[in-house]
Amino acid sequence: MSKILENRLGDLIHDLNEIKKQILLEKSVKVDIAQKKVNMWKLLIKKVSAKWDGPSAVEEIIHQREKTW
């Protein structure tokens, strides 16, 4: 009887470890996806900034606050 319980407990521990590995893998995939999205935004920001020939954001805000338009 005790051997059967030990085997079942061993199986349960193994299953829990496998579940833990799966959870960690899923979290790492989510982090990778989020990092790729951040990198894509940064790349887009650089592209837009390189093509921008208008006033800077700070100058635009100052201009809007002064309402000189």
SVG drawing of the C-alpha trace seen along z (x, -y; Angstrom):
<svg xmlns="http://www.w3.org/2000/svg" viewBox="-5 -84 21 86">
<polyline fill="none" stroke="black" stroke-width="0.4" points="0.0,0.0 2.7,-2.4 4.6,-1.7 1.4,-2.5 1.1,-5.8 4.7,-6.7 4.3,-6.0 1.1,-8.1 2.8,-10.9 5.8,-10.7 3.5,-10.9 1.7,-13.9 5.0,-15.7 6.2,-14.9 2.9,-16.2 3.2,-19.4 6.7,-20.0 5.5,-19.5 2.7,-22.0 5.2,-24.5 7.5,-24.1 4.5,-24.8 3.5,-27.9 7.0,-29.3 7.2,-28.6 3.9,-30.4 5.1,-33.4 8.4,-33.5 6.5,-33.5 4.3,-36.3 7.4,-38.3 8.9,-37.7 5.8,-38.9 5.6,-42.0 9.3,-42.7 8.8,-42.4 5.9,-44.8 8.0,-47.3 10.9,-47.0 8.5,-47.5 7.2,-50.7 10.7,-51.9 11.6,-51.2 8.5,-53.1 9.3,-56.0 12.8,-56.2 11.4,-56.1 8.9,-58.8 11.5,-60.9 13.9,-60.6 11.2,-61.8 9.8,-64.5 10.7,-68.0 8.1,-70.0 8.5,-71.5 9.5,-69.3 6.8,-68.0 7.9,-70.5 7.7,-73.4 4.3,-72.3 2.9,-72.1 4.3,-75.6 2.7,-76.9 -0.7,-75.3 -0.6,-76.7 0.1,-80.2 -2.7,-79.8 -1.0,-81.9 -2.6,-80.0"/>
</svg>
